[in-house]
Amino acid sequence: VFLFCFSLFVFRLPFLRRPKRTFPYPRTIKGAPMFTLKRTHTCGALRAADTGHQVLSTVHSSNASQTIERILAMFPPAEQKTALSQLSSSIEGIISQRLVPHVSGGRIPAYEIMIVNSAIRNLIRENKIAQMYSAIQTGQGAGMQTLDQNLTELVRRNVISPAEARGKAKIPENFPG
C-alpha cells in the first residue's frame, strides 16, 4: 500500500494571507516527505505557513483523513489540541493518489481531492476526522472528490476494471462485478 499511495498537502497559499513580515526567503517552500521528518520540522512547516508561505509536502497515506491523522501523530498527546488548531487554520488542501492498474497495462492515478473550507476546518479543529469523508463527498461543487467517486469515473470510462476499483475503494460494494 505505501509504495503506491501518497498525499500531497498544501499549507496556506501566499495570496490568501500576506506574510506578517517581509523575508528574503522564497514564498513557496517544498518540504521533504513528512515521514522522514521529525516533529520539529513539522512545527517549522506550520510556522512557515502561519507567516504566509506556501508549504508543499507529502505523507505516505491513502486518503485525506489519514493524512491529517499521520501529521497529528507526530505530536505528543499533550500538544495535539494545539496542533489541530494550527492545522485547521493553515492547511488549504490535500490530494491523495493511488496507482491503479490500467486495463491496457501500466498504471493510472486515482485521486481524492480535499479543498479545505469552513466545514472541514471545523472538523479538523474539533478532531472529527472520520467525518471528513462525507464533507468531501458533498463538496463536489467546490472541486472535491473522494477516491470512490474518481474510481467510479475511471470504471465508467473503461480505464480500469471494476475488480481493481473494488480492491482500492473505501466502499467496495459500490463496484459490482
C-alpha positions in Angstrom: 0.0 0.0 0.0 2.7 2.5 0.9 4.5 2.1 -2.3 1.6 3.3 -4.4 -0.1 5.8 -2.1 0.8 9.3 -1.1 -0.8 12.5 -0.2 0.3 16.0 -1.1 -0.9 18.7 1.2 -0.7 22.4 1.0 -0.4 24.8 3.9 -1.5 28.4 3.5 -1.4 29.8 0.0 0.6 33.1 -0.2 -2.1 35.1 -2.0 -4.7 34.2 0.7 -2.7 35.7 3.5 0.1 38.2 3.4 3.2 37.5 5.4 3.4 39.3 8.8 6.9 40.3 7.9 8.8 40.5 4.6 11.5 37.9 4.5 14.2 37.4 1.8 13.1 33.7 1.7 11.0 32.1 -1.0 7.3 32.3 -0.6 6.8 28.6 -1.6 8.6 26.0 0.4 8.8 22.4 -0.8 9.2 20.3 2.3 10.7 16.8 2.5 8.3 13.9 2.8 6.7 14.1 6.3 7.5 10.5 7.2 11.2 11.4 7.1 10.9 14.5 9.3 10.9 14.9 13.0 8.2 16.8 14.9 10.4 20.0 14.9 10.3 20.1 11.1 6.5 19.7 11.1 6.2 22.6 13.6 8.5 24.6 11.3 6.2 23.9 8.3 3.2 25.1 10.3 5.1 28.2 11.5 6.2 29.0 7.9 2.5 28.6 6.8 1.5 30.9 9.6 3.7 33.6 8.2 2.0 33.4 4.8 4.4 31.0 3.0 3.0 28.2 0.8 4.4 24.9 2.1 4.1 21.7 -0.1 4.9 18.3 1.4 4.0 14.6 1.1 2.8 12.0 3.5 2.5 8.2 2.8 -1.2 7.8 3.4 -4.2 6.6 1.3 -6.7 9.5 1.9 -7.2 12.9 3.3 -8.3 11.9 6.8 -5.3 9.5 7.2 -3.0 12.4 6.1 -4.4 14.6 9.0 -4.1 11.6 11.4 -0.5 11.0 10.4 0.5 14.6 10.8 -1.3 14.7 14.2 0.5 11.5 15.3 3.8 13.4 15.1 2.8 15.4 18.1 2.7 14.2 21.7 -0.8 13.8 23.1 -0.5 16.9 25.2 0.2 19.1 22.1 -2.3 17.5 19.8 -5.1 20.0 20.5 -2.8 22.9 19.6 -1.6 21.0 16.5 -5.3 20.5 15.4 -5.9 24.2 15.8 -2.8 25.1 13.8 -3.6 22.5 11.1 -7.2 23.8 10.8 -6.1 27.3 10.2 -3.1 26.6 7.9 -4.0 23.6 5.7 -5.5 24.5 2.3 -5.9 21.2 0.6 -4.9 17.5 0.3 -4.6 15.5 -2.8 -4.3 11.7 -2.2 -3.2 9.4 -5.0 -3.3 5.7 -5.5 -2.0 4.0 -8.6 -4.4 1.5 -10.2 -3.6 -1.0 -13.0 -4.9 0.4 -16.3 -6.9 -2.1 -18.4 -4.4 -1.9 -21.2 -1.3 -2.2 -19.0 0.6 0.2 -16.8 -0.8 2.2 -14.0 -3.1 5.2 -13.8 -3.5 7.5 -10.8 -6.9 7.7 -8.9 -7.3 10.8 -6.8 -9.0 12.0 -3.7 -9.1 15.8 -3.6 -10.0 17.8 -0.5 -10.1 21.6 -0.7 -10.4 23.0 2.8 -13.5 25.0 3.5 -15.0 26.2 6.8 -16.8 22.9 7.4 -13.6 20.9 7.0 -11.7 23.4 9.2 -14.2 22.9 12.0 -14.0 19.1 11.6 -10.2 19.3 11.9 -10.3 21.7 14.9 -12.8 19.5 16.7 -10.9 16.3 15.9 -13.8 14.8 13.9 -11.5 13.5 11.2 -13.8 10.5 10.5 -16.5 12.9 9.2 -14.2 14.5 6.6 -15.2 11.8 4.1 -18.8 12.9 3.9 -17.7 16.5 3.7 -15.6 15.6 0.7 -18.5 13.7 -0.9 -20.8 16.7 -0.6 -18.1 19.2 -1.7 -18.1 18.2 -5.4 -19.3 21.7 -6.4 -16.1 23.1 -4.8 -13.9 20.7 -6.8 -13.6 18.0 -4.1 -13.9 14.3 -4.8 -13.5 11.1 -2.9 -11.3 8.3 -4.2 -14.5 6.2 -4.7 -16.0 9.0 -6.9 -12.9 9.1 -9.0 -12.7 5.3 -9.3 -16.4 5.3 -10.4 -15.5 7.7 -13.2 -12.5 5.7 -14.2 -14.6 2.5 -14.4 -17.3 4.3 -16.3 -14.7 5.4 -18.9 -13.4 1.8 -19.1 -9.9 2.9 -17.9 -9.8 0.5 -15.0 -11.7 -2.7 -14.3 -14.5 -2.9 -11.6 -12.4 -5.5 -9.8 -9.4 -3.2 -9.5 -11.7 -0.4 -8.3 -13.3 -2.7 -5.7 -9.8 -3.5 -4.4 -8.9 0.2 -3.9 -12.3 1.6 -2.8 -13.3 2.6 0.6 -16.8 1.1 0.0 -16.1 -1.9 -2.3 -19.8 -2.7 -2.6 -20.2 0.2 -4.9 -18.3 -1.7 -7.6 -20.1 -4.9 -8.5 -18.7 -7.4 -10.9 
